[in-house]
Amino acid sequence: MIAELTGVSADEVLLKHGLIEETEFYRALATELRLPFLSAPRLSLDARYPESVLTGLAPLTNGSGFVMAPKGQTLARLLKGLRPAHALAITAPSLLSKAVFRTQSRMIAHRAAFELPYAAPTLSSFGGASIVQIAGATLIALVASFCGVAALDLATILLASILSPLFLCIIVLRLATSLLSNPLRAVAPQHHVSDAALPIYTIIVALYRERRIAPRLIAALKGLDYPAVKLDIKLVLEADDHDTQGALKALRLPGNIEIIVAPSGEPRTKPRALNVALPLARGHFTVVYDAEDIPDPAQLRLAVSTFARMPRDVACLQARLTIDNTDDSWLTRLFTIEYAALFDVFNPGLAEIGSPIPLGGTSNHFRTTILREIHGWDAWNVTEDADLGIRLARLGYCVADLPSSTLEEAPITPKAWMRQRTRWMKGFMQTSISHSRKPAEGWSQLGFWRFYAAVALTGGTALSALIYPFCTVLFVILWLSEKPLSTDATWNALWRTGSLTLFFSGMASLFIPALVALQRRRLWRLLPWVGLLPLYYVLVSIAAWQGLWELVTAPFQWNKTSHGHARSSRSGMLQKHHANVARTMSLKIAPP
């Protein structure tokens, strides 16, 4: 009955609902078919990845036949009397997957790291900066240094003239997106999609040293309002992460969750782990979550209905990220404001005006075929999300907003925050380098205005963070200084007016999106903290300089963010509030 209601086969219902353990089921099937059951099949080197896993069929070593993990119609045909070949053995799908990974581990690791660099080398961070880019940067640094010593005033004017258009673009985008209306919740669809009509949805979560957060992750995945038989959940772990593997084994995992252990290899990054799982995705759509995420239970259904209304070139939906542990520290409060401005105001506005969008690292919903077509994530970029957003735009695809929230845990301590932000800033620099190797090509793909926005959102973000404190100090010095920059009074007036306008419009672009975001999230209790944002961005500048250093010394080093340390929870407070309201209402209507 459940199979008919959800449009799947009965064996999938049995297994994904956990009504029977997978190995027991396939042992019984082997007995029924009078075939051997292999718990650790030894495969031939001709076994293919991902085809052998997806089809459930692989050749055994020494030409001794084939091993099969049948599902759906194939399984039904076998049970209906189709006589199987004698040189055939049965195994469980998870055991077959492990056998393929054992046999083809080197190839899998190589493909996850190098598919994009080989297919589109100019779009990957693998090669680093080109000779032309290095020579250009060196020449600019030399000229700037010479002018800074020989003619400081002239150097200041030239630098401001060159950088002002870049910063002006960021300012205009931030202020313009603040004027657009983007509610936190979507209008409910008029027609409810039946479970049978829903497509299979793949969820990929890359985990590393997440023993603390594993039970919460499984609870969040179980809480999704989507048919269990239509969920294809893949948890990707590193081979040396025995703690997380042990924590997951200790939990009673649903039958729709598959644990994939990524083969050892370089680089040790999240995008490489995601690339290991992508070829095995069975879903029409694929979403990426982080270990600490708590997505809105209806998010997948909303994504399906949103994709159905969107044109085919909309390849990705970016959900809204919001901080769960706001009250843990002063840093988490400022982080909450920053995330609210970014994901509730800035990114939805960019999507509405058709600008390229540097994606967030989680809650990105993709059309799986398009994600495979563009070769997945760049394993060599430590902000694979931002890179992927720009790459989608260059290849002719769009990103749309998904007004559904996902709760995230923010770093509590300055040290943890700095490690995370250093990685982010380094990744923005990597993205800028990889997408500026052939600027003429990027211009032709995006057009002038979208190319201008892409440069501002990647290179402009990193550059503004690097020079933010210096420009602020320089502005104050020049503004208070009585010494004119030129003997021409008209030029001095223009200079002061222009610098004053750019400075205060920049401050406005810092505060206005934050205030709009607080209004949308009903977080007015954080209003006193908004005044600290200029100081908060000094920390961002420090992280940018550390990121620049790492870009030279350790470009592919992944600064891991540890989770499971939150002391407060907005979601927990909300649940407690709802429980108190329900308790109060029950007391009011209780009979005397």
Secondary structure, DSSP 4 states (H G I P E B T S, - for coil): -HHHHHTS-HHHHHHHTTSS-HHHHHHHHHHHHT--B-SS--B-TT--TTHHHHHTEEEBGGG--EEE---HHHHHHHHTT-PPPSSEEE--HHHHHHHHHHHTHHHHHHHHHHHHHHH-GGGSSTT-S-HHHHHHHHHHHHHHHHHHHH-HHHHHHHHHHHHHHHHHHHHHHHHHHHTS---SSPPPPSSPPPGGGSPPEEEEEEESS-TTTHHHHHHHHHT-SS-GGGEEEEEEEETT-HHHHHHHHHS---TTEEEEEEPS-S---HHHHHHHHGGG--SSEEEEE-TT-EE-TTHHHHHHHHHHHS-TTEEEEEEEEEES-GGG-HHHHHHHHHHHHIIIIIHHHHHHHT------SS-EEEEHHHHHHTTS--TT-TTHHHHHHHHHHHTT-EEEEEEEEEEEPPP-SHHHHHHHHHHHHHHHHHHHHHTTSSHHHHHHHH-HHHHHHHHIIIIIHHHHHHHHHHHHHHHHHHHH--S-S-S-HHHHHHHHHHHHHHHHHHHHHHHHHHHHHHHHHT-GGGHHHHTTHHHHHHHHHHHHHHHHHHHHH-TT---PPP-S-----HHHHHHHHHHHHHHHHHHHHS--
